Amino acid sequence: MNENIFSQHQLSTWNDCARRYYFQYVKNINWAEPSEHNIIGNNLHNLMYYHLNGQKTDHLLKDAGPKITELWQVCQNLEILKNKALATEYKFLTRLANSNYWLQGRVDAIFYDKARNKYIIADWKTGKNLPKNFDNNFQCLFYLYSIHKSQRSLHLNFFEKDLEFQFIKVAEEPEIKTVGYSKKQAVKYEQTMLNVINSIVNTEDFVRNPGQKCKSCKFEIICE
Ligand code: SF4
């Protein structure tokens, strides 16, 4: 792991619990967690990628179970698909302010809504619930900041206010949460991320933060 490059997952993990960050990113304790939810999520992301790139999806659906087939029907009727897809599974690496830190990640898709002149970062969510607090949601602020700064590599030209992030819950009854962006937020997000990364690199104690998150933490059995 390059110590100057950070993902949104690193920042979110740190924000949730420094000890969890330590297990995952310092000690690199990782193991596969295959679950039905992960399998469905991966399949739908693949289907969407093929679909948005104008490729056939028949072979992906051939052995897909009924749940995936049902959710794929929902996906195809999503309102956002009426817009032009500018990028899919877009990987970025962008510098954080003038620091030595870089932000790395991949967004599910970027669309352009011509009628509203909005560039939309889409994030397909196949889990149960959408995040509750959007102001401090690292995925959201990390992607808005990074995509705005990736304009040159995307061959685009837009202002902060022209960009938005959409959490799109793919379920029988889809749910969409939209988060806007502005120059003021760009300054705030930049400082928030700098503060978090400075805390990460300067810490010597990876203090436990026991709470609700422990219930779903894969490190619970080794956390003391
Ligand atoms: S079990 Fe709780 S305190 Fe321990 S690493 Fe996980 S989230 Fe942190």
py3Dmol code that shows the C-alpha trace and the ligand (Angstrom):
import py3Dmol

protein = """\
ATOM      1  CA  MET A   1       0.000   0.000   0.000  1.00  0.00           C
ATOM      2  CA  ASN A   2       1.399   3.402  -0.959  1.00  0.00           C
ATOM      3  CA  GLU A   3       1.320   5.431   2.229  1.00  0.00           C
ATOM      4  CA  ASN A   4       0.407   8.655   0.449  1.00  0.00           C
ATOM      5  CA  ILE A   5      -2.611   7.270  -1.388  1.00  0.00           C
ATOM      6  CA  PHE A   6      -5.969   6.979   0.355  1.00  0.00           C
ATOM      7  CA  SER A   7      -9.344   5.501  -0.555  1.00  0.00           C
ATOM      8  CA  GLN A   8     -12.710   6.657   0.692  1.00  0.00           C
ATOM      9  CA  HIS A   9     -13.048   3.354   2.490  1.00  0.00           C
ATOM     10  CA  GLN A  10      -9.880   4.109   4.465  1.00  0.00           C
ATOM     11  CA  LEU A  11     -11.222   7.496   5.532  1.00  0.00           C
ATOM     12  CA  SER A  12     -14.649   6.067   6.432  1.00  0.00           C
ATOM     13  CA  THR A  13     -13.063   3.215   8.367  1.00  0.00           C
ATOM     14  CA  TRP A  14     -10.876   5.616  10.296  1.00  0.00           C
ATOM     15  CA  ASN A  15     -13.873   7.776  11.069  1.00  0.00           C
ATOM     16  CA  ASP A  16     -15.808   4.769  12.392  1.00  0.00           C
ATOM     17  CA  CYS A  17     -13.052   3.206  14.462  1.00  0.00           C
ATOM     18  CA  ALA A  18      -9.276   3.709  14.513  1.00  0.00           C
ATOM     19  CA  ARG A  19      -8.755   0.148  15.738  1.00  0.00           C
ATOM     20  CA  ARG A  20     -10.655  -1.245  12.789  1.00  0.00           C
ATOM     21  CA  TYR A  21      -8.451   0.873  10.526  1.00  0.00           C
ATOM     22  CA  TYR A  22      -5.404  -0.615  12.236  1.00  0.00           C
ATOM     23  CA  PHE A  23      -6.560  -4.208  11.628  1.00  0.00           C
ATOM     24  CA  GLN A  24      -7.490  -3.581   8.025  1.00  0.00           C
ATOM     25  CA  TYR A  25      -4.903  -1.136   6.720  1.00  0.00           C
ATOM     26  CA  VAL A  26      -1.902  -1.341   9.039  1.00  0.00           C
ATOM     27  CA  LYS A  27      -1.881  -5.060   9.781  1.00  0.00           C
ATOM     28  CA  ASN A  28      -3.549  -5.856   6.435  1.00  0.00           C
ATOM     29  CA  ILE A  29      -5.794  -8.498   7.965  1.00  0.00           C
ATOM     30  CA  ASN A  30      -8.173  -9.326   5.163  1.00  0.00           C
ATOM     31  CA  TRP A  31     -10.288 -12.271   4.324  1.00  0.00           C
ATOM     32  CA  ALA A  32     -12.994 -12.845   1.781  1.00  0.00           C
ATOM     33  CA  GLU A  33     -16.513 -12.423   3.011  1.00  0.00           C
ATOM     34  CA  PRO A  34     -18.665 -14.025   0.339  1.00  0.00           C
ATOM     35  CA  SER A  35     -22.278 -13.306   1.120  1.00  0.00           C
ATOM     36  CA  GLU A  36     -25.470 -13.364  -0.879  1.00  0.00           C
ATOM     37  CA  HIS A  37     -25.546  -9.601  -0.686  1.00  0.00           C
ATOM     38  CA  ASN A  38     -22.005  -9.284  -2.121  1.00  0.00           C
ATOM     39  CA  ILE A  39     -22.783 -11.718  -4.936  1.00  0.00           C
ATOM     40  CA  ILE A  40     -25.952  -9.838  -5.916  1.00  0.00           C
ATOM     41  CA  GLY A  41     -24.121  -6.506  -5.729  1.00  0.00           C
ATOM     42  CA  ASN A  42     -21.236  -7.692  -7.929  1.00  0.00           C
ATOM     43  CA  ASN A  43     -23.594  -9.165 -10.509  1.00  0.00           C
ATOM     44  CA  LEU A  44     -25.674  -6.009 -10.773  1.00  0.00           C
ATOM     45  CA  HIS A  45     -22.588  -3.806 -11.067  1.00  0.00           C
ATOM     46  CA  ASN A  46     -21.342  -6.037 -13.910  1.00  0.00           C
ATOM     47  CA  LEU A  47     -24.695  -6.008 -15.666  1.00  0.00           C
ATOM     48  CA  MET A  48     -24.873  -2.243 -15.451  1.00  0.00           C
ATOM     49  CA  TYR A  49     -21.327  -1.874 -16.770  1.00  0.00           C
ATOM     50  CA  TYR A  50     -22.075  -4.055 -19.822  1.00  0.00           C
ATOM     51  CA  HIS A  51     -25.417  -2.381 -20.421  1.00  0.00           C
ATOM     52  CA  LEU A  52     -24.050   1.165 -20.270  1.00  0.00           C
ATOM     53  CA  ASN A  53     -21.249   0.220 -22.645  1.00  0.00           C
ATOM     54  CA  GLY A  54     -23.736  -1.134 -25.181  1.00  0.00           C
ATOM     55  CA  GLN A  55     -22.689  -4.750 -24.690  1.00  0.00           C
ATOM     56  CA  LYS A  56     -24.901  -7.820 -24.476  1.00  0.00           C
ATOM     57  CA  THR A  57     -25.859  -9.042 -21.017  1.00  0.00           C
ATOM     58  CA  ASP A  58     -27.447 -12.401 -21.957  1.00  0.00           C
ATOM     59  CA  HIS A  59     -24.449 -14.476 -20.885  1.00  0.00           C
ATOM     60  CA  LEU A  60     -24.376 -12.745 -17.500  1.00  0.00           C
ATOM     61  CA  LEU A  61     -28.064 -13.432 -16.948  1.00  0.00           C
ATOM     62  CA  LYS A  62     -27.972 -17.048 -18.124  1.00  0.00           C
ATOM     63  CA  ASP A  63     -27.101 -18.523 -14.737  1.00  0.00           C
ATOM     64  CA  ALA A  64     -28.202 -15.613 -12.583  1.00  0.00           C
ATOM     65  CA  GLY A  65     -30.729 -16.467  -9.926  1.00  0.00           C
ATOM     66  CA  PRO A  66     -34.274 -15.045  -9.745  1.00  0.00           C
ATOM     67  CA  LYS A  67     -33.280 -12.264  -7.339  1.00  0.00           C
ATOM     68  CA  ILE A  68     -30.633 -10.875  -9.713  1.00  0.00           C
ATOM     69  CA  THR A  69     -32.973 -11.162 -12.693  1.00  0.00           C
ATOM     70  CA  GLU A  70     -35.714  -9.354 -10.788  1.00  0.00           C
ATOM     71  CA  LEU A  71     -33.414  -6.542  -9.642  1.00  0.00           C
ATOM     72  CA  TRP A  72     -31.953  -6.181 -13.123  1.00  0.00           C
ATOM     73  CA  GLN A  73     -35.451  -5.418 -14.412  1.00  0.00           C
ATOM     74  CA  VAL A  74     -35.658  -2.648 -11.816  1.00  0.00           C
ATOM     75  CA  CYS A  75     -32.232  -1.313 -12.841  1.00  0.00           C
ATOM     76  CA  GLN A  76     -33.172  -0.999 -16.477  1.00  0.00           C
ATOM     77  CA  ASN A  77     -36.121   1.232 -15.606  1.00  0.00           C
ATOM     78  CA  LEU A  78     -34.149   3.631 -13.451  1.00  0.00           C
ATOM     79  CA  GLU A  79     -34.780   7.254 -14.406  1.00  0.00           C
ATOM     80  CA  ILE A  80     -31.060   8.055 -14.453  1.00  0.00           C
ATOM     81  CA  LEU A  81     -30.507   5.734 -17.431  1.00  0.00           C
ATOM     82  CA  LYS A  82     -32.373   8.225 -19.632  1.00  0.00           C
ATOM     83  CA  ASN A  83     -29.303  10.460 -19.351  1.00  0.00           C
ATOM     84  CA  LYS A  84     -26.096  10.109 -21.317  1.00  0.00           C
ATOM     85  CA  ALA A  85     -23.527   7.879 -19.600  1.00  0.00           C
ATOM     86  CA  LEU A  86     -20.149   9.630 -19.784  1.00  0.00           C
ATOM     87  CA  ALA A  87     -18.116   7.026 -17.905  1.00  0.00           C
ATOM     88  CA  THR A  88     -18.579   3.670 -16.219  1.00  0.00           C
ATOM     89  CA  GLU A  89     -16.452   2.120 -13.489  1.00  0.00           C
ATOM     90  CA  TYR A  90     -14.309   5.240 -13.738  1.00  0.00           C
ATOM     91  CA  LYS A  91     -11.005   5.055 -11.842  1.00  0.00           C
ATOM     92  CA  PHE A  92      -9.458   8.232 -10.520  1.00  0.00           C
ATOM     93  CA  LEU A  93      -6.316   9.310  -8.753  1.00  0.00           C
ATOM     94  CA  THR A  94      -6.359  12.915  -7.698  1.00  0.00           C
ATOM     95  CA  ARG A  95      -4.158  15.087  -5.511  1.00  0.00           C
ATOM     96  CA  LEU A  96      -5.631  16.428  -2.290  1.00  0.00           C
ATOM     97  CA  ALA A  97      -5.080  20.203  -2.316  1.00  0.00           C
ATOM     98  CA  ASN A  98      -1.331  20.930  -2.561  1.00  0.00           C
ATOM     99  CA  SER A  99      -0.469  18.175  -0.147  1.00  0.00           C
ATOM    100  CA  ASN A 100       1.556  15.029  -0.718  1.00  0.00           C
ATOM    101  CA  TYR A 101      -1.616  12.963  -0.393  1.00  0.00           C
ATOM    102  CA  TRP A 102      -3.602  11.427  -3.216  1.00  0.00           C
ATOM    103  CA  LEU A 103      -7.166  10.197  -3.368  1.00  0.00           C
ATOM    104  CA  GLN A 104      -7.861   7.020  -5.258  1.00  0.00           C
ATOM    105  CA  GLY A 105     -11.131   5.336  -6.128  1.00  0.00           C
ATOM    106  CA  ARG A 106     -13.640   4.210  -8.686  1.00  0.00           C
ATOM    107  CA  VAL A 107     -17.139   5.542  -9.280  1.00  0.00           C
ATOM    108  CA  ASP A 108     -19.879   3.308 -10.654  1.00  0.00           C
ATOM    109  CA  ALA A 109     -20.934   5.726 -13.398  1.00  0.00           C
ATOM    110  CA  ILE A 110     -21.066   9.376 -14.395  1.00  0.00           C
ATOM    111  CA  PHE A 111     -24.082  10.703 -16.310  1.00  0.00           C
ATOM    112  CA  TYR A 112     -24.912  14.033 -17.890  1.00  0.00           C
ATOM    113  CA  ASP A 113     -28.429  15.381 -17.434  1.00  0.00           C
ATOM    114  CA  LYS A 114     -28.655  17.887 -20.268  1.00  0.00           C
ATOM    115  CA  ALA A 115     -31.999  19.405 -19.225  1.00  0.00           C
ATOM    116  CA  ARG A 116     -30.618  20.392 -15.802  1.00  0.00           C
ATOM    117  CA  ASN A 117     -26.971  20.765 -16.863  1.00  0.00           C
ATOM    118  CA  LYS A 118     -25.946  18.385 -14.098  1.00  0.00           C
ATOM    119  CA  TYR A 119     -23.097  15.908 -14.042  1.00  0.00           C
ATOM    120  CA  ILE A 120     -24.241  13.031 -11.841  1.00  0.00           C
ATOM    121  CA  ILE A 121     -22.003  10.579 -10.023  1.00  0.00           C
ATOM    122  CA  ALA A 122     -24.125   7.450  -9.628  1.00  0.00           C
ATOM    123  CA  ASP A 123     -23.540   4.912  -6.908  1.00  0.00           C
ATOM    124  CA  TRP A 124     -25.569   1.686  -7.113  1.00  0.00           C
ATOM    125  CA  LYS A 125     -26.500   0.467  -3.661  1.00  0.00           C
ATOM    126  CA  THR A 126     -27.758  -3.054  -3.226  1.00  0.00           C
ATOM    127  CA  GLY A 127     -27.651  -3.125   0.596  1.00  0.00           C
ATOM    128  CA  LYS A 128     -30.630  -2.659   2.865  1.00  0.00           C
ATOM    129  CA  ASN A 129     -30.381   1.019   3.692  1.00  0.00           C
ATOM    130  CA  LEU A 130     -28.967   4.205   2.234  1.00  0.00           C
ATOM    131  CA  PRO A 131     -26.652   6.244   4.481  1.00  0.00           C
ATOM    132  CA  LYS A 132     -28.527   8.495   6.903  1.00  0.00           C
ATOM    133  CA  ASN A 133     -26.135  11.396   7.309  1.00  0.00           C
ATOM    134  CA  PHE A 134     -24.972  12.827   4.001  1.00  0.00           C
ATOM    135  CA  ASP A 135     -23.082  15.845   5.373  1.00  0.00           C
ATOM    136  CA  ASN A 136     -20.342  13.668   6.822  1.00  0.00           C
ATOM    137  CA  ASN A 137     -20.531  10.802   4.395  1.00  0.00           C
ATOM    138  CA  PHE A 138     -16.993  10.180   3.222  1.00  0.00           C
ATOM    139  CA  GLN A 139     -17.959   8.340   0.067  1.00  0.00           C
ATOM    140  CA  CYS A 140     -20.036  11.278  -1.006  1.00  0.00           C
ATOM    141  CA  LEU A 141     -17.595  14.081  -0.238  1.00  0.00           C
ATOM    142  CA  PHE A 142     -14.600  12.066  -1.445  1.00  0.00           C
ATOM    143  CA  TYR A 143     -16.183  11.340  -4.848  1.00  0.00           C
ATOM    144  CA  LEU A 144     -17.601  14.825  -5.373  1.00  0.00           C
ATOM    145  CA  TYR A 145     -14.229  16.396  -4.610  1.00  0.00           C
ATOM    146  CA  SER A 146     -12.252  13.884  -6.693  1.00  0.00           C
ATOM    147  CA  ILE A 147     -14.488  13.912  -9.767  1.00  0.00           C
ATOM    148  CA  HIS A 148     -14.580  17.695  -9.811  1.00  0.00           C
ATOM    149  CA  LYS A 149     -10.783  17.634  -9.782  1.00  0.00           C
ATOM    150  CA  SER A 150     -10.637  14.913 -12.469  1.00  0.00           C
ATOM    151  CA  GLN A 151     -12.290  17.033 -15.141  1.00  0.00           C
ATOM    152  CA  ARG A 152      -9.243  17.189 -17.362  1.00  0.00           C
ATOM    153  CA  SER A 153      -8.860  13.418 -17.565  1.00  0.00           C
ATOM    154  CA  LEU A 154     -12.588  13.086 -18.165  1.00  0.00           C
ATOM    155  CA  HIS A 155     -12.385  15.729 -20.951  1.00  0.00           C
ATOM    156  CA  LEU A 156     -15.110  17.709 -19.218  1.00  0.00           C
ATOM    157  CA  ASN A 157     -15.463  21.274 -18.043  1.00  0.00           C
ATOM    158  CA  PHE A 158     -17.910  22.182 -15.306  1.00  0.00           C
ATOM    159  CA  PHE A 159     -18.318  24.103 -12.041  1.00  0.00           C
ATOM    160  CA  GLU A 160     -18.825  22.603  -8.585  1.00  0.00           C
ATOM    161  CA  LYS A 161     -22.529  23.538  -8.647  1.00  0.00           C
ATOM    162  CA  ASP A 162     -23.008  21.472 -11.813  1.00  0.00           C
ATOM    163  CA  LEU A 163     -22.016  18.277 -10.041  1.00  0.00           C
ATOM    164  CA  GLU A 164     -24.115  16.019  -7.827  1.00  0.00           C
ATOM    165  CA  PHE A 165     -23.908  12.621  -6.230  1.00  0.00           C
ATOM    166  CA  GLN A 166     -26.758  10.121  -6.276  1.00  0.00           C
ATOM    167  CA  PHE A 167     -27.072   7.118  -4.007  1.00  0.00           C
ATOM    168  CA  ILE A 168     -29.348   4.779  -5.932  1.00  0.00           C
ATOM    169  CA  LYS A 169     -30.813   1.931  -3.966  1.00  0.00           C
ATOM    170  CA  VAL A 170     -31.634  -0.922  -6.322  1.00  0.00           C
ATOM    171  CA  ALA A 171     -34.589  -2.679  -4.757  1.00  0.00           C
ATOM    172  CA  GLU A 172     -38.147  -3.616  -5.636  1.00  0.00           C
ATOM    173  CA  GLU A 173     -38.951   0.007  -4.824  1.00  0.00           C
ATOM    174  CA  PRO A 174     -35.849   2.015  -5.771  1.00  0.00           C
ATOM    175  CA  GLU A 175     -34.810   4.913  -3.566  1.00  0.00           C
ATOM    176  CA  ILE A 176     -32.637   7.838  -4.617  1.00  0.00           C
ATOM    177  CA  LYS A 177     -30.826  10.372  -2.465  1.00  0.00           C
ATOM    178  CA  THR A 178     -29.205  13.306  -4.203  1.00  0.00           C
ATOM    179  CA  VAL A 179     -26.388  15.358  -2.716  1.00  0.00           C
ATOM    180  CA  GLY A 180     -25.335  18.638  -4.339  1.00  0.00           C
ATOM    181  CA  TYR A 181     -21.953  20.324  -4.409  1.00  0.00           C
ATOM    182  CA  SER A 182     -20.646  23.899  -4.257  1.00  0.00           C
ATOM    183  CA  LYS A 183     -17.421  25.880  -4.075  1.00  0.00           C
ATOM    184  CA  LYS A 184     -17.972  26.350  -0.341  1.00  0.00           C
ATOM    185  CA  GLN A 185     -18.356  22.606   0.182  1.00  0.00           C
ATOM    186  CA  ALA A 186     -15.238  21.920  -1.888  1.00  0.00           C
ATOM    187  CA  VAL A 187     -13.190  24.029   0.558  1.00  0.00           C
ATOM    188  CA  LYS A 188     -14.836  22.343   3.549  1.00  0.00           C
ATOM    189  CA  TYR A 189     -14.447  18.800   2.162  1.00  0.00           C
ATOM    190  CA  GLU A 190     -10.807  19.426   1.284  1.00  0.00           C
ATOM    191  CA  GLN A 191     -10.068  20.523   4.855  1.00  0.00           C
ATOM    192  CA  THR A 192     -12.066  17.621   6.335  1.00  0.00           C
ATOM    193  CA  MET A 193     -10.095  15.081   4.320  1.00  0.00           C
ATOM    194  CA  LEU A 194      -6.777  16.754   5.113  1.00  0.00           C
ATOM    195  CA  ASN A 195      -7.624  16.670   8.826  1.00  0.00           C
ATOM    196  CA  VAL A 196      -8.573  12.993   8.699  1.00  0.00           C
ATOM    197  CA  ILE A 197      -5.474  11.980   6.748  1.00  0.00           C
ATOM    198  CA  ASN A 198      -3.218  14.026   9.038  1.00  0.00           C
ATOM    199  CA  SER A 199      -4.770  12.208  12.028  1.00  0.00           C
ATOM    200  CA  ILE A 200      -4.166   8.850  10.359  1.00  0.00           C
ATOM    201  CA  VAL A 201      -0.529   9.458   9.499  1.00  0.00           C
ATOM    202  CA  ASN A 202       0.308  11.048  12.846  1.00  0.00           C
ATOM    203  CA  THR A 203      -1.414   8.591  15.155  1.00  0.00           C
ATOM    204  CA  GLU A 204       0.423   6.168  17.368  1.00  0.00           C
ATOM    205  CA  ASP A 205      -2.657   4.860  19.170  1.00  0.00           C
ATOM    206  CA  PHE A 206      -5.366   3.160  17.206  1.00  0.00           C
ATOM    207  CA  VAL A 207      -8.014   3.545  19.859  1.00  0.00           C
ATOM    208  CA  ARG A 208     -11.101   1.323  19.909  1.00  0.00           C
ATOM    209  CA  ASN A 209     -14.431   2.997  19.326  1.00  0.00           C
ATOM    210  CA  PRO A 210     -16.934   0.449  20.579  1.00  0.00           C
ATOM    211  CA  GLY A 211     -20.546   0.973  19.559  1.00  0.00           C
ATOM    212  CA  GLN A 212     -23.223  -0.062  17.125  1.00  0.00           C
ATOM    213  CA  LYS A 213     -20.648  -0.638  14.370  1.00  0.00           C
ATOM    214  CA  CYS A 214     -19.088  -3.523  16.349  1.00  0.00           C
ATOM    215  CA  LYS A 215     -22.091  -5.708  15.479  1.00  0.00           C
ATOM    216  CA  SER A 216     -21.132  -5.721  11.819  1.00  0.00           C
ATOM    217  CA  CYS A 217     -17.353  -5.532  12.340  1.00  0.00           C
ATOM    218  CA  LYS A 218     -15.447  -8.539  11.008  1.00  0.00           C
ATOM    219  CA  PHE A 219     -12.648  -7.867  13.506  1.00  0.00           C
ATOM    220  CA  GLU A 220     -14.873  -8.246  16.562  1.00  0.00           C
ATOM    221  CA  ILE A 221     -13.423 -11.678  17.380  1.00  0.00           C
ATOM    222  CA  ILE A 222      -9.878 -10.315  17.618  1.00  0.00           C
ATOM    223  CA  CYS A 223     -10.674  -6.899  19.066  1.00  0.00           C
ATOM    224  CA  GLU A 224      -9.775  -6.415  22.718  1.00  0.00           C
TER     225      GLU A 224
END
"""
ligand_1 = """\
8
SF4
S -15.161 -4.533 17.132
Fe -15.773 -2.402 17.432
S -14.083 -1.463 18.588
Fe -13.323 -3.374 17.668
S -12.425 -2.821 15.723
Fe -14.522 -3.393 15.324
S -15.663 -1.466 15.415
Fe -13.703 -1.114 16.402
"""
view = py3Dmol.view(width=600, height=400)
view.addModel(protein, "pdb")
view.setStyle({"model": 0}, {"cartoon": {"style": "trace"}})
view.addModel(ligand_1, "xyz")
view.setStyle({"model": 1}, {"stick": {}})
view.zoomTo()
view.show()
